[in-house]
Amino acid sequence: MRTLTVPATSANLGPGFDCLGLALSCYNTITFEFIESGLHIELEPCDLSHIPADSRNLIYRVFCGVLKTYGITPPGVHFAQVNEIPSMRGLGSSAASVVGGVVMADTYMGFKMTKQEMLDICASQEGHPDNILPALLGGLTVGCMDNGHVRYLRMDAPKSLRLAVFIPPFSLSTRKARSVLPKTVPLEDAVFNLTRAALLTAALATGELSALPFAVNDRLHQPYRKSLVPGYDDIARLADASGALATYLSGAGPTLISFFDKSPSLESLTDKLESLHKGWQVRLLCVDSQGYRLE
């Protein structure tokens, strides 16, 4: 038996649309073994309603697809999944499953895949690398696609950085979140985002967290997606009043994440959140520096 742990991720971080990503200390843990034949998937009871326990399971589909790409007939497999990452909440749940399937396939092949091959295959499954990179590599990542290959840099995030993750009781599909975005944007807005994305990357890379309140501002996606997240402004104000440096929409949403330079009071945030919007949860996380782990 082997145990594979893949972190949740947050993409965009405000202005870094489809290119910036951060690994979070929240995990999808997969314990697996290869067997002679058959498929046996064990899930937590809370996941049975939204994660298939059969051949439709994303981890299994990616696992089989990768092996077939290499001309290998998939074996039987038994795996148990303990998933802390909420589905369709903008926290990289599908990316974690894709990484899980690719790593399982590489394990079966005897670890023949290079890091670049793993990245390219994962990104081809997801469509872009913003969540894939931190799930595989940990830390803060910047990436883009270039002729089917992922080009990237990975950096360590400031050790003092803490994140309050506000998770709503409703989901939001990436397709719906993209449907509200304009096909074109004014040059002024494009330049606005370029400058903020550069400032945000530099702030996180150097630890100059005082720049974060300005750096997370965005004109490409957050203003359009706010209407899909009831309570967005209330929670941003709550975080600001609690000492947050900045708040942004994680990935396509609907989760909001606030940056802090020290851990806020979870009890206080929970109480304030409960008085504002029923059903929302808040978790205090840090940046995962390692990415996936295989034991």
ZAKEMAR-93005 format. One record per atom (N, C-alpha, C): residue in three letters; x, y, z. Coordinates in steps of 0.05 Angstrom, whole numbers, padded with zeros to 5 digits, always signed. Each point is the difference from the previous one (the first is absolute). Last residue first. Example, Ala and Ser with C-alpha at 12.3 -4.5 7.8 and 13.67 -1.06 7.14 Angstrom:
2
ser+00257-00045+00142;ser+00016+00024+00001;ser-00015+00022+00014;ala+00006-00115-00001;ala-00018+00024+00000;ala+00018+00024+00000;
end
This chain:
295
glu+00084+00164-00003;glu+00013-00016+00021;glu-00005-00030-00005;leu-00005+00106-00047;leu-00005-00028-00005;leu+00016-00016+00020;arg-00040+00108-00019;arg+00018-00018+00014;arg-00008-00029-00006;tyr-00014+00109-00044;tyr-00009-00027+00005;tyr+00022-00016+00014;gly+00014+00100+00015;gly-00015-00012-00021;gly-00007-00029+00007;gln+00052+00070+00052;gln+00011-00024-00012;gln-00015-00009-00025;ser-00018+00075+00065;ser+00025+00005-00015;ser+00010-00023-00016;asp-00097+00046+00040;asp+00014-00025-00001;asp+00025+00003-00018;val-00054+00077+00059;val+00009-00009-00027;val+00014-00026+00003;cys-00078+00024+00070;cys+00025+00012-00008;cys+00008-00010-00028;leu-00100+00015+00059;leu+00020-00017-00013;leu+00026+00015-00004;leu-00106-00001+00049;leu+00026+00014+00000;leu+00021-00019-00010;arg-00112+00008-00017;arg+00023-00016+00008;arg+00025+00017+00000;val-00117+00009+00000;val+00027+00013-00003;val+00021-00020+00010;gln-00110+00000-00042;gln+00020-00010+00019;gln+00026+00016-00005;trp-00116+00011-00019;trp+00028+00004-00008;trp+00019-00011+00022;gly-00096+00000+00012;gly+00010-00021-00017;gly+00029+00003-00010;lys-00061+00086+00027;lys-00003-00028+00009;lys+00012-00019-00020;his+00024+00105+00018;his-00011-00018-00020;his+00000-00028+00011;leu+00019+00077+00058;leu-00004+00012-00027;leu-00015-00018-00019;ser+00028-00025+00090;ser-00020+00022+00002;ser-00006+00013-00027;glu+00066-00068+00006;glu-00026-00011+00006;glu-00021+00021+00002;leu+00090+00026-00010;leu-00011-00011-00025;leu-00028-00012+00005;lys+00048+00033+00074;lys-00008+00022-00018;lys-00012-00010-00026;asp+00035-00064+00060;asp-00023+00014+00012;asp-00010+00022-00018;thr+00079-00045-00025;thr-00024-00017-00002;thr-00025+00013+00011;leu+00083+00044+00009;leu-00008+00000-00028;leu-00026-00017-00004;ser+00041+00000+00085;ser-00012+00027-00006;ser-00010+00001-00028;glu+00046-00078+00028;glu-00026+00003+00014;glu-00014+00026-00007;leu+00087-00016-00033;leu-00020-00016-00014;leu-00027+00003+00013;ser+00082+00072+00000;ser-00016-00018+00018;ser-00021-00015-00016;pro+00092+00030-00049;pro-00022+00013+00014;pro-00014-00020+00018;ser+00105+00001-00036;ser-00025-00014+00001;ser-00021+00016+00015;lys+00074+00050-00058;lys+00001-00017+00024;lys-00027-00013+00003;asp+00015+00054-00074;asp+00028-00004+00007;asp+00005-00014+00026;phe-00082-00009-00077;phe+00007+00012+00026;phe+00030-00004+00004;phe-00083-00008-00084;phe+00028-00001+00009;phe+00004+00014+00026;ser-00091-00049-00047;ser+00013+00024+00010;ser+00028-00005+00009;ile-00083-00044-00070;ile+00024-00004+00017;ile+00012+00027+00008;leu-00098-00052-00040;leu+00016+00024+00003;leu+00023-00007+00018;thr-00070-00062-00068;thr+00015+00004+00025;thr+00015+00027-00001;pro-00057-00043-00071;pro-00009+00023+00015;pro+00015+00005+00026;gly+00047-00008-00087;gly-00018+00004+00021;gly-00017-00025+00005;ala+00074+00011-00062;ala-00025+00010-00012;ala-00021+00005+00022;gly+00095+00002+00037;gly-00006-00013-00026;gly-00025+00013-00012;ser+00003+00037+00089;ser+00019-00023-00006;ser-00009-00014-00026;leu-00010+00105+00035;leu-00016-00023-00008;leu+00018-00023-00009;tyr+00030+00078+00074;tyr-00004-00005-00029;tyr-00018-00024-00004;thr+00047+00079+00076;thr-00019-00022-00004;thr-00005-00003-00030;ala+00076+00047+00078;ala-00013+00000-00025;ala-00019-00024-00002;leu+00045+00024+00081;leu+00015+00017-00018;leu-00014+00004-00027;ala-00048-00021+00099;ala+00011-00012-00025;ala+00015+00021-00016;gly-00049+00008+00088;gly+00029+00004-00004;gly+00011-00012-00025;ser-00094+00007+00033;ser+00015-00019+00017;ser+00030+00001-00005;ala-00063+00052-00051;ala-00003+00008+00028;ala+00015-00018+00019;asp-00002-00024-00091;asp+00015+00025+00003;asp-00001+00010+00029;ala-00052-00075-00024;ala+00029-00006+00001;ala+00016+00025+00005;leu-00092+00012-00012;leu+00005-00015+00025;leu+00030-00006+00003;arg-00030+00037-00081;arg+00001+00020+00021;arg+00006-00013+00027;ala-00011-00057-00072;ala+00024+00016-00004;ala+00002+00021+00021;ile-00078-00050-00002;ile+00022-00016+00010;ile+00027+00015-00003;asp-00079+00040-00035;asp-00002-00002+00029;asp+00024-00015+00011;asp-00009+00006-00094;asp+00009+00025+00012;asp-00001-00001+00031;tyr-00031-00078-00048;tyr+00028+00007-00007;tyr+00009+00025+00015;gly-00090-00045-00004;gly+00016+00004+00025;gly+00029+00007-00004;pro-00050-00053-00077;pro-00014+00016+00020;pro+00016+00002+00026;val+00030-00023-00100;val+00008-00007+00028;val-00015+00019+00019;leu-00003+00008-00096;leu-00005-00029+00004;leu+00005-00009+00029;ser+00018+00089-00032;ser-00029-00004+00000;ser-00008-00029+00004;lys+00092+00027-00010;lys-00011+00007+00026;lys-00030-00005+00002;arg+00059-00008-00079;arg-00009-00024+00014;arg-00012+00006+00027;tyr+00036+00068-00058;tyr-00021-00013-00015;tyr-00012-00024+00016;pro+00076+00051+00032;pro-00024+00018-00001;pro-00024-00014-00014;gln+00085-00049+00004;gln-00015+00003+00026;gln-00024+00019-00002;his+00062-00016-00076;his-00020-00021+00006;his-00016+00005+00026;leu+00065+00062-00044;leu-00005-00019-00021;leu-00022-00020+00007;arg+00045+00074+00053;arg-00022+00009-00017;arg-00008-00020-00022;asp+00054+00012+00106;asp-00003-00014-00026;asp-00023+00012-00015;asn+00071+00002+00097;asn-00021+00012-00016;asn+00000-00010-00028;val+00064-00019+00072;val-00020-00020-00007;val-00023+00011-00016;ala+00076+00053+00034;ala+00009-00019-00020;ala-00022-00020-00008;phe-00004+00070+00070;phe-00002+00011-00027;phe+00003-00022-00022;pro+00008-00023+00093;pro-00026+00013-00004;pro-00004+00012-00028;leu+00086-00043+00024;leu-00023-00017-00007;leu-00026+00015-00002;ala+00092+00031+00027;ala-00010+00006-00027;ala-00026-00015-00007;ser+00051-00012+00082;ser-00014+00025+00001;ser-00011+00008-00028;leu+00057-00077+00019;leu-00029-00004+00001;leu-00016+00026+00001;glu+00096-00040-00028;glu-00009+00027+00005;glu-00030+00001+00000;gly+00060-00077-00019;gly-00010+00003+00027;gly-00009+00028+00007;thr+00034-00041-00085;thr+00019+00014+00017;thr-00009+00003+00029;ala-00053-00044-00068;ala+00027-00011-00003;ala+00020+00013+00019;leu-00090+00032-00006;leu+00001-00027+00013;leu+00028-00012-00002;ala-00014+00084-00041;ala-00005+00002+00028;ala+00002-00027+00014;ala+00008+00004-00094;ala+00024+00011+00013;ala-00004+00002+00030;thr-00074-00026-00052;thr+00021-00021-00001;thr+00025+00009+00014;leu-00069+00063-00009;leu-00008-00022+00018;leu+00021-00022+00001;leu+00010+00071-00062;leu+00004+00010+00027;leu-00006-00022+00021;ala-00018-00018-00091;ala+00029+00002+00004;ala+00006+00009+00029;ala-00089-00002-00027;ala+00010-00027+00002;ala+00030+00000+00005;arg-00042+00083-00014;arg-00007-00012+00026;arg+00011-00028+00003;thr+00011+00045-00083;thr+00016+00013+00021;thr-00006-00012+00027;leu-00050-00032-00074;leu+00028-00006-00003;leu+00017+00012+00023;asn-00092+00022-00005;asn+00005-00026+00010;asn+00029-00009-00002;phe-00026+00084-00036;phe-00005+00000+00029;phe+00007-00027+00011;val+00000+00009-00093;val+00024+00011+00013;val-00002+00000+00030;ala-00076-00026-00048;ala+00021-00020-00004;ala+00026+00009+00013;asp-00073+00060-00002;asp-00004-00022+00020;asp+00022-00021-00003;glu+00001+00071-00062;glu+00005+00010+00027;glu-00003-00021+00021;leu-00024-00018-00090;leu+00029-00001+00004;leu+00007+00010+00028;pro-00097-00043-00014;pro+00015+00024-00008;pro+00030-00003+00006;val-00057-00088-00021;val+00002+00020+00022;val+00015+00024-00010;thr-00061-00094-00038;thr+00022+00019-00003;thr-00001+00019+00023;lys-00059-00071+00001;lys+00018-00012-00020;lys+00024+00019-00005;pro-00055-00007+00096;pro-00002+00012-00027;pro+00021-00013-00018;leu-00048-00052+00084;leu+00023+00017-00007;leu-00003+00012-00028;val-00059-00065+00046;val-00006+00028+00006;val+00022+00019-00008;ser+00006-00097-00007;ser-00021+00010-00019;ser-00006+00029+00004;arg+00060-00053+00056;arg+00012+00011-00024;arg-00020+00012-00019;ala-00029-00043+00078;ala+00016+00023+00008;ala+00014+00013-00024;lys-00049-00081-00012;lys-00018+00023+00006;lys+00015+00025+00007;arg+00051-00078-00013;arg-00013+00008-00026;arg-00019+00023+00005;thr+00042-00040+00074;thr+00018+00017-00015;thr-00013+00009-00026;ser-00062-00024+00084;ser+00016-00013-00020;ser+00018+00020-00015;leu-00040-00002+00102;leu-00001+00017-00024;leu+00018-00014-00020;ser-00057-00019+00103;ser+00021-00004-00019;ser-00002+00019-00023;phe-00032+00008+00109;phe-00009-00006-00027;phe+00025-00002-00018;pro+00001+00025+00094;pro-00015-00025+00000;pro-00010-00007-00028;pro+00094+00057+00022;pro-00029+00003+00001;pro-00014-00027-00001;ile+00099+00037+00038;ile-00012-00020-00018;ile-00030+00002+00002;phe+00097+00054+00023;phe-00028+00002+00005;phe-00015-00016-00021;val+00103+00009+00047;val-00014-00010-00024;val-00030-00002+00007;ala+00097+00050+00033;ala-00027-00007+00009;ala-00016-00007-00025;leu+00111+00000+00019;leu-00023+00003-00017;leu-00025-00007+00014;arg+00112+00033+00015;arg-00022-00017+00008;arg-00025+00007-00016;leu+00116+00017+00004;leu-00025+00004-00013;leu-00021-00020+00010;ser+00096+00008+00023;ser-00019+00012+00018;ser-00028+00002-00012;lys+00077-00033-00048;lys-00007-00019+00021;lys-00022+00011+00019;pro+00013+00026-00107;pro+00009+00008+00027;pro-00010-00019+00022;ala+00011-00044-00095;ala-00016+00022+00010;ala+00011+00008+00027;asp+00055-00047-00084;asp-00011-00004+00027;asp-00015+00025+00008;met+00009-00032-00104;met+00013+00015+00021;met-00011-00008+00027;arg+00007-00029-00115;arg-00011-00006+00027;arg+00016+00016+00021;leu-00024+00002-00115;leu+00019+00004+00022;leu-00015-00005+00026;tyr-00016-00029-00113;tyr-00007+00008+00027;tyr+00025+00008+00016;arg-00053-00043-00096;arg+00023+00015+00008;arg-00006+00013+00026;val-00041-00087-00060;val-00003+00019+00022;val+00027+00013+00005;his-00041-00041-00097;his+00018-00005+00023;his-00004+00022+00021;gly-00044-00003-00087;gly-00006-00025+00013;gly+00017-00007+00024;asn+00011+00082-00050;asn+00001-00022-00019;asn-00004-00027+00013;asp+00002+00066+00069;asp+00015+00008-00024;asp+00003-00025-00018;met-00054+00044+00097;met+00003-00022-00020;met+00015+00011-00025;cys+00010+00032+00108;cys-00015+00005-00025;cys+00004-00024-00018;gly+00018+00040+00112;gly+00003-00018-00023;gly-00017+00008-00023;val+00038+00013+00110;val-00008+00016-00022;val+00004-00017-00025;thr-00009-00016+00116;thr+00009-00007-00027;thr-00011+00020-00020;leu+00021-00025+00113;leu-00011+00019-00019;leu+00010-00006-00028;gly-00004-00080+00074;gly+00008+00028+00000;gly-00016+00018-00018;gly+00006-00106-00024;gly-00002+00015+00025;gly+00008+00029-00004;leu-00006-00076-00066;leu+00025+00011+00009;leu-00001+00014+00027;leu-00076-00044-00047;leu+00023-00017-00005;leu+00025+00010+00015;ala-00080+00050+00004;ala-00007-00027+00010;ala+00024-00019-00003;pro+00006+00089-00035;pro+00003-00002+00029;pro-00007-00027+00011;leu-00011+00009-00095;leu+00028+00006+00009;leu+00003-00001+00030;ile-00087-00009-00042;ile+00017-00024-00002;ile+00027+00005+00011;asn-00066+00070-00009;asn-00004-00017+00024;asn+00019-00024+00000;asp+00006+00061-00073;asp+00001+00016+00024;asp-00005-00016+00026;pro+00007-00022-00102;pro+00017-00011+00021;pro-00002+00014+00027;his-00072-00028-00085;his+00019+00021+00006;his+00015-00008+00025;gly-00059-00062-00041;gly-00004+00022-00019;gly+00018+00024+00004;glu-00011-00094+00042;glu-00014+00022+00013;glu-00006+00023-00020;gln+00048-00079-00028;gln-00026-00009+00012;gln-00016+00024+00011;ser+00087+00015-00034;ser-00018-00008-00022;ser-00027-00009+00009;ala+00067+00018+00064;ala-00011+00025-00012;ala-00018-00006-00023;cys+00046-00073+00040;cys-00019+00012+00018;cys-00014+00024-00011;ile+00071-00038-00049;ile-00023-00017+00000;ile-00022+00011+00018;asp+00082+00045-00001;asp-00013+00003-00026;asp-00026-00017-00001;leu+00057-00007+00077;leu-00013+00026-00002;leu-00017+00003-00025;met+00053-00078+00011;met-00023+00001+00018;met-00015+00026-00001;glu+00079-00007-00050;glu-00021-00017-00011;glu-00025-00001+00018;gln+00077+00045+00031;gln-00013+00014-00022;gln-00022-00016-00013;lys+00052-00040+00067;lys-00017+00020+00012;lys-00015+00016-00022;thr+00027-00098-00027;thr+00015+00023+00010;thr-00020+00020+00012;met-00014-00110-00007;met-00007+00027-00010;met+00018+00021+00012;lys+00000-00095+00023;lys+00014+00006-00025;lys-00005+00028-00010;phe-00025-00064+00082;phe+00011+00027+00001;phe+00017+00007-00024;gly-00053-00082+00010;gly+00027-00001+00012;gly+00014+00027-00001;met-00093-00026-00027;met+00020-00002-00021;met+00029-00001+00011;tyr-00075+00014+00058;tyr-00003-00027-00012;tyr+00021-00005-00022;thr-00003+00085+00041;thr+00008-00020+00019;thr-00001-00028-00012;asp-00034+00072-00049;asp+00029+00000+00000;asp+00012-00020+00019;ala-00093+00012-00001;ala+00009-00013-00025;ala+00030-00001-00001;met-00039+00046+00072;met-00005-00029+00002;met+00009-00015-00025;val+00005+00094+00000;val+00021-00012+00017;val-00005-00030+00004;val-00065+00047-00050;val+00026+00000-00014;val+00022-00013+00017;gly-00086+00014+00039;gly-00001-00021-00021;gly+00026-00002-00015;gly-00008+00068+00065;gly-00002-00026+00013;gly+00001-00022-00021;val-00007+00089-00029;val+00027-00006+00009;val+00001-00028+00013;val-00084+00030-00024;val+00016-00004-00024;val+00029-00008+00008;ser-00058+00026+00069;ser-00007-00026-00011;ser+00016-00007-00024;ala+00010+00085+00036;ala+00011-00019+00019;ala-00006-00028-00009;ala-00039+00070-00049;ala+00029-00001-00005;ala+00013-00020+00019;ser-00091+00019+00013;ser+00004-00017-00024;ser+00030-00002-00007;ser-00025+00055+00073;ser-00007-00028+00006;ser+00005-00018-00025;gly+00017+00101+00023;gly+00017-00020-00014;gly-00007-00029+00005;leu-00045+00083+00032;leu+00023-00008+00016;leu+00015-00023-00013;gly-00089+00046-00021;gly+00023+00017-00007;gly+00025-00007+00016;arg-00087-00046+00002;arg+00001+00024+00017;arg+00024+00018-00006;met-00033-00094-00029;met-00012+00023-00014;met-00002+00024+00017;ser+00022-00080+00060;ser-00003-00001-00029;ser-00014+00025-00011;pro+00065-00013+00091;pro-00027+00002-00009;pro-00001+00001-00031;ile+00074-00049+00063;ile-00002+00023-00019;ile-00029+00001-00010;glu+00041-00069+00057;glu-00006+00024+00016;glu-00007+00024-00018;asn+00001-00114-00008;asn+00002+00026-00014;asn-00009+00023+00018;val+00032-00109-00010;val-00009+00018+00022;val+00005+00028-00009;gln-00005-00105-00047;gln+00004+00029-00003;gln-00011+00015+00024;ala+00039-00104-00038;ala-00018+00014+00018;ala+00007+00030+00000;phe+00014-00091-00072;phe+00009+00024+00014;phe-00022+00011+00018;his+00036-00085-00072;his-00016+00005+00023;his+00010+00025+00013;val+00007-00053-00103;val+00010+00019+00020;val-00021+00002+00023;gly+00037-00059-00097;gly-00020+00005+00020;gly+00011+00019+00021;pro+00046+00013-00092;pro-00005-00022+00018;pro-00025+00004+00016;pro+00025+00040-00102;pro-00002+00005+00028;pro-00005-00025+00017;thr+00056+00006-00093;thr-00027-00007+00009;thr-00002+00005+00030;ile+00065+00053-00071;ile+00000-00020+00022;ile-00029-00005+00007;gly+00042+00066-00064;gly-00003-00027-00010;gly-00002-00022+00020;tyr+00005+00099+00011;tyr+00026-00013-00001;tyr-00002-00029-00010;thr-00078+00051+00011;thr+00017+00017-00016;thr+00027-00012-00004;lys-00060-00041+00060;lys-00006-00006-00028;lys+00016+00017-00019;leu+00008+00018+00092;leu+00012-00026-00007;leu-00005-00008-00029;val-00042+00079+00033;val+00030+00003-00002;val+00013-00026-00008;gly-00093-00001+00017;gly+00006+00014-00024;gly+00030+00004-00004;cys-00034-00040+00080;cys-00003-00018-00023;cys+00009+00014-00026;phe-00001+00053+00079;phe+00019-00023+00003;phe-00001-00018-00025;val-00065+00068+00007;val+00027+00010-00008;val+00021-00021+00002;arg-00086-00024+00029;arg+00000+00006-00029;arg+00026+00011-00010;tyr-00012-00015+00094;tyr+00002-00025-00015;tyr+00001+00005-00031;ile-00014+00074+00057;ile+00026-00011+00005;ile+00005-00026-00017;leu-00086+00040-00001;leu+00020+00015-00015;leu+00028-00011+00004;asn-00092-00059+00003;asn+00017+00015+00019;asn+00022+00014-00015;arg-00066-00063-00036;arg-00002+00028-00006;arg+00017+00018+00017;ser-00010-00097+00010;ser+00018+00008-00022;ser-00003+00029-00009;asp-00034-00017+00098;asp+00002-00020-00021;asp+00019+00011-00022;ala-00039+00046+00079;ala+00016-00022+00010;ala+00002-00023-00020;pro-00018+00115-00002;pro-00007-00027-00008;pro+00018-00021+00012;ile-00029+00097+00041;ile+00023-00013-00012;ile-00007-00028-00007;his-00064+00058+00041;his+00011+00016-00022;his+00026-00011-00011;ser-00055-00039+00073;ser-00020+00013-00016;ser+00011+00015-00024;leu+00053-00047+00068;leu-00014-00018-00017;leu-00020+00014-00019;asp+00058+00036+00074;asp+00008+00004-00028;asp-00016-00017-00020;cys-00008-00002+00098;cys-00007+00027-00009;cys+00006+00005-00029;pro+00025-00084+00044;pro-00029+00003-00004;pro-00009+00028-00011;glu+00098-00037-00024;glu-00013+00008+00025;glu-00030+00004-00006;leu+00052-00070-00062;leu-00003+00029+00005;leu-00012+00005+00028;glu+00051-00081-00069;glu-00012+00006+00025;glu-00001+00031+00004;ile+00010-00077-00085;ile+00004+00027+00009;ile-00015+00004+00027;his+00036-00079-00077;his-00013+00003+00026;his+00008+00028+00011;leu+00005-00068-00095;leu+00002+00027+00011;leu-00016+00001+00026;gly+00051-00082-00070;gly-00023+00012+00014;gly+00006+00029+00010;ser+00077-00080-00010;ser-00022+00010-00017;ser-00021+00013+00017;glu+00088-00023+00033;glu+00000-00015-00025;glu-00022+00009-00019;ile+00039+00072+00068;ile-00009-00027+00003;ile-00003-00014-00027;phe+00047+00092+00057;phe-00008-00012-00026;phe-00006-00030+00005;glu-00010+00089+00069;glu+00016-00024-00007;glu-00010-00011-00026;phe-00009+00096+00071;phe-00006-00017-00022;phe+00019-00024-00002;thr-00041+00097+00053;thr+00015-00024+00006;thr-00007-00021-00021;ile-00008+00112+00010;ile-00008-00024-00015;ile+00019-00023+00008;thr-00035+00108+00029;thr+00018-00022+00006;thr-00011-00026-00012;asn-00007+00114-00006;asn-00014-00024-00009;asn+00020-00023+00004;tyr-00001+00100+00054;tyr+00010-00021-00018;tyr-00021-00020-00008;cys+00041+00102+00042;cys-00025-00014+00000;cys+00003-00021-00021;ser+00058+00082+00018;ser+00003-00023+00019;ser-00027-00013+00005;leu+00034+00052-00094;leu-00012+00004+00026;leu+00002-00025+00018;ala+00047+00055-00094;ala-00008-00026+00012;ala-00008+00006+00029;leu-00003+00065-00092;leu+00011-00003+00027;leu-00010-00027+00012;gly+00010+00063-00102;gly-00011-00020+00017;gly+00014-00003+00027;leu-00014+00060-00104;leu+00011-00001+00027;leu-00015-00022+00016;cys-00026+00017-00092;cys+00029-00004+00001;cys+00012-00002+00028;asp-00095+00020-00033;asp+00010-00024-00014;asp+00030-00005+00001;phe-00026+00093+00034;phe-00020-00017-00013;phe+00013-00022-00016;gly+00026+00069+00076;gly+00016-00018-00016;gly-00017-00021-00014;pro-00030+00073+00063;pro+00006+00009-00027;pro+00014-00021-00018;gly-00040-00035+00088;gly-00008+00027-00008;gly+00006+00006-00029;leu+00023-00083+00034;leu+00009+00017+00022;leu-00008+00030-00005;asn+00000-00090-00057;asn-00005+00028-00007;asn+00011+00019+00021;ala-00022-00102+00031;ala+00010+00012-00025;ala-00008+00029-00002;ser+00017-00083+00078;ser-00015+00024-00006;ser+00012+00013-00025;thr-00004-00107+00049;thr+00014+00023-00012;thr-00019+00023-00004;ala+00019-00102+00058;ala-00019+00019-00013;ala+00017+00023-00011;pro+00053-00093+00014;pro-00012+00024+00013;pro-00022+00013-00017;val+00033-00106+00010;val+00001+00022-00019;val-00013+00024+00013;thr+00044-00105+00023;thr-00014+00023+00011;thr+00004+00023-00019;leu+00007-00115+00007;leu+00006+00024-00016;leu-00017+00023+00011;thr+00038-00107+00028;thr-00018+00023+00007;thr+00010+00025-00016;arg+00005-00117-00009;arg+00013+00026-00001;arg-00020+00022+00007;met+00014-00116+00009;met-00017+00024+00000;met+00018+00025+00000;
end
